[in-house]
Amino acid sequence: MAHVLIIGGGPAGCSAALTLRLRGAEVTILRAGASALEKAKRVDNYPGLPETAGGEMQRRFSEQAEKAGARIQNGLARLIQKTRRGFTVLAGEEMIKADAVLLATGVGRVARIAGEDALVGMGVSYCATCDGMLYKGRPVAAVCRDASFREDVDFLKSICPVDYYMEKPHEAPDGVNVIAGKPLSVRAEGERVILTAESGEKAYDCVFILRPAVALTTLLPKLEMNGEAVKVDEKMRTSVEGVFAAGDITGAPYQVARAVGQGNTAALSIAQYLNEKGETK
């Protein structure tokens, strides 16, 4: 049975999961946090669910997808790699294999610090548990968007001296050296990375940048974009064969009904793609 990985568990992802399950595919939905829908106080323009709170609507979508046989898993997709047979997706410390991938993460505005992209894998990492042991006993920085990465930081501080930087104000974990001022840029200097913040600059062996989302161009470097949106055709196919996209990630208008429709279209396209590859059963 073909396996489809859906990155994002909002309306588009759940809609696609239902159709793919009806087409006989194995489906995993990878969720990195709450969908935008869950934050909506009330949705008035979705047929059949009038004046429904966004959280309740999302609960129903997720529940229906699970009842249809989709597996919902919490985790942040960090890298998608194309293989001879399909894809391997790094999600936390786990490697997930899939025959096709659907991007349904919603609007992916990830504000990066200057110089970050050029140093990924060369002194900048997005995964503390993946790369932390490479820097055991060596000075590292943890740049955090919020307090949701406490476990990652706890792991780092158990093996390294850690300086803690905040992209947005929040409560820092215990046992770390908090550096005042927002981080501004990173640059390589020999074998070390210089992190510049509003309060000054400091050298590290690695800078771990921990956020609840990864920039799409980092997740899948060959992905063609249209501004901040993923470029798709009428079948929701992206520029990378076997990778599809649906929902707010493809651009405005940001509406639940549109996301659900695109999820269904993407699922039908994925089923056709897998059938042509001979991966259905």
RAQUIMO-V347619 format. One record per helix or strand of 2 or more residues. SS is the DSSP state (a for helix, b for strand). FROM is the first residue (numbers start at 1). LEN is the number of residues. If there is no record, write none. Layout:
SS FROM LEN
SS FROM LEN
This chain:
b 3 5
a 11 12
b 26 6
a 37 3
a 54 14
b 71 4
b 77 6
b 87 5
b 94 5
b 100 4
a 117 3
b 124 2
a 128 8
b 140 5
a 147 13
b 162 5
b 177 2
b 183 7
b 192 6
b 200 5
b 206 5
a 216 4
b 225 2
b 229 2
b 243 3
a 247 4
a 256 22
